[in-house]
Amino acid sequence: MADNNKLAERLKHQREQKDLGIDQLSKQSGISAEQIRKLEEGSRAPSLAPLIKIARGLGVRLGTLLDDDPGLSPAVVRGEESEKVVRFSGNSKAAGESELDFTSLASEKKDRHMEPFIISVKYSGSVDRSLSSHEGEEFIYVLEGNIEIDYGKHKYSLSQSDSIYYDSIVPHNVHAMGKDAKILAVVYTPF
């Protein structure tokens, strides 16, 4: 829940700094006021697509909500030493549950336009998957395991060393197949 609390604090801070009410942000982002309230309370595990829409509604980069630090230098992350993990709900609605654990690879880089992550994708066995979309593009490279991407009306199965690059405006869902997986993902959202 601590990760959700940091996100909740950043979200509320950015909204208040822009002098926006929750209802105003809801209209600007297309995300329900109830969902924004739950995110600000930290009672809901976030999903990536709504966060991107909220960031755009606030007029900030996604990294501003996730992990911005004031550094101007290049971002160097050695091995798996990054402790900046953000948990996203995927299909889970509970705040304490996470199907996707994102480890940021660029939190020290200010004013970035890409968001590179190592993502641990937990196998859930669920067949009820909701698709989400947002502006931008995504690149995924499979490091371990097998994943499947529901992309519009198509499905793409990827194994270790496979990659995919797609427009994220098309509704999509990334999930592990058979067991947990690990991927390198780079998300680009226009600002």
Sequence and secondary structure as in RCSB ss.txt:
>XXXX:A:sequence
MADNNKLAERLKHQREQKDLGIDQLSKQSGISAEQIRKLEEGSRAPSLAPLIKIARGLGVRLGTLLDDDPGLSPA
VVRGEESEKVVRFSGNSKAAGESELDFTSLASEKKDRHMEPFIISVKYSGSVDRSLSSHEGEEFIYVLEGNIEID
YGKHKYSLSQSDSIYYDSIVPHNVHAMGKDAKILAVVYTPF
>XXXX:A:secstr
 HHHHHHHHHHHHHHHHTT  HHHHHHHHT  HHHHHHHHHT S   HHHHHHHHHHHTS HHHHHT     S  
   TT    EEEE TT  STT  SEEEEES TT TT SEEEEEEEE          B  SSEEEEEEEES EEEE
ETTEEEEE TT EEEEETTS EEEEESSS EEEEEEEE   
